């Protein structure tokens, strides 16, 4: 009896060991025309296994890329789509630059602090009062999500004043 623990690791485990074995047989086939037909049948099987992939744009292209991956790019067939090189497929994305500034009021977040400072610069008007109420309401929600205690309106207005004066 053959156990999976003794078998080689699957390249794409979502397709299972049987598809992997079919891909290995396709690589071993001598006749190119026979390999092409066999590869097409494998693609049809893969498509039947995951019918939800049909909702994705160009899902056939994705299946052919998966076939190339499972064959470790050794399958010599006429691919109907261009298969990107290994370096492109496994390229790590560039790291995102994160700002390293300190946040005085972490439970409110940077956006609220920026909004409070922007509102402080506005001339007095009904519009400014509406912005203040909207930001204070959101600050109260943020405060409650961090602390789970009740919060007094005085605390929110005190934090708003501190926020504006420290930034």
N, C-alpha and C positions, 0 to 999 in steps of 0.2 A: 504494500500500500504506500502511496506517495503522499507525504504531508506537505502542506504549504510552508511550514517552518523550514523545511529542507530545500524548498524551491528558491530560485533567485527572486530578488525583490522586483515587484512590478513597477514599470516606469510610470504608467498612468493607471492606478488601481481602480478608478471608477469604471473602467471597461472590463476588468476581470482578467483572470488567468487564461481563459479560453481564447479571448480575442488576442491576447499577447502571444499565445502559442500559434494562432493563425498567422499573425504578422511574422513570426519567426519562420514559419513554413514558406511564406511568400518570399522572404529574403533568400531562402535556399533554392527556390525554383530556378531552373536553368534557362528556360525559354522566356524571353522578354514579353511576348504577347500573352503568354500564360500568366506571367506575373501581373501584368496590367489588368487582366480579367479577374484574377484572384483578389487584387487590391480593391477593385471596384466592388466586389462582393463583400469584402471586409467593411468598406465604407457604408454599404447598405445596411449591414448588421449593426454597425455603430449608430447609424441614424435611427434604426428601429429601437435600439436600447434606450435612447434619450430623445423621444419625440419633441420634448419641450425646446430642444435646441433649434427647432425649425422657426421659432419665434425670433431668434437672433438673426440680424442681418448677416448674410453671407455665411450661414452655418456650415455649408458644404466645405468652404475654404478652411474653416476651423477643424472640421473632421480630417481633412487631408493633412493639415499641420500635425494633428494628433497622431495620425498614421506614421508620418515621418519621424516624429519623436519616439514612438514606440519601437520603430525599427532602428533607432539610434542613427538615423539618416543614412542607413546602409541599403535601403530599398531603392533599387535602380529601376524606376518605372517612368512613364510619361505622366507626370503630375499635371492635372488640368489647371492648376493654380500655381502661382509662383510661391515657393516655400522659402521663407526668410532664413538666412544663415543662423547657425547655433548662437553666435555671439549676440545677434539681435534679439533672439527669443529669451535668452537668459541674462540680458543686460539689466543690471540693477538701476533703478531710477535715481536721479540726482537727489541729494539731501535737500530738504527745504530749509531755507534760512529762517530761523526763529529769532525774534527780538528777545533780548535778555534783560529787559527793563523790569524794575520792581513794581509791583502793584500794591498800593497802600490798602486798598479795600478789595481783597481777592474775591470775596463772596459776591461782589457786584460785577466784577469783570472790567476789562479795559474799555469796552465800548460804552458802558454807562458812564464811566469817568470822562471819556471824551465828549459824550453828549452833554453832561452836566457843565463842563467847561465851555462848550459851544453855546449852550443856552444862557450862561452867565454873561456872555458877550452881546447878546441880543438886546435891543432897546425894549423898555417896558411896554407891554401891550397885552391884549387878550390872548393873542397867539402864544406869547411867551408863557403866560399863566397856564395855558393848556398843555404846553410842552412840559412844564414843571410838574404838573399833576400826572401826566403820562409817565414820565421818568420816575417819579416818586412811587407810583403804583408798581412799576416794574421792579424798582429797588426793593420794595416790600416783599414781593414774590420771591426775589432772589435771596433775600435775607432769610425768609422762612424755609426755603429749600435747603439752606445750609444749617440752620439752627434748630428748626422744628419747635421753637418756642413762639409764644406770641410776641409781637413787636409793636411798640408804640410809635405813633406817627412822629412824635418828638425825636425819637432815635433816628428815623430816616432823615428828617430835616437837619439834624445835627451832623449826620454823616455827609449829607450833601454840602453843607457849609464847609466842613473840614476838607472834603474832596476838592472843592473849588479853591480854597486858600492854599492847599499843599501842592497843587499842580499848576 
